[in-house]
Amino acid sequence: MFAQTVGVRPRQKSAARRICFCPQCSVSLAMGPPPEGALNIAAWQMIRDVVGSDPALTEAAWETLRGVVGLLPATGTDGRARSAAASGYFEF
């Protein structure tokens, strides 16, 4: 993020800092509800812009999640795998 004062001379500027997100985290944050607070909403909108700019990011996140789904047993079961076709949805 980058910050700068307005209406004051001389303008004060922040150093640009980077935060790195994996594809799964960035897509999860972008698809979630907006947080509270102006600064949090600004950061959330920036993440949404990044995620929305290239479908490859969302595809990478889903590809990784597909691999994880096969490793985790369904909630409330004895651990046996259930097919998505039989249940109609995935349980996470």
Beta strands, then each sheet from edge to edge (+ up, - down):
end
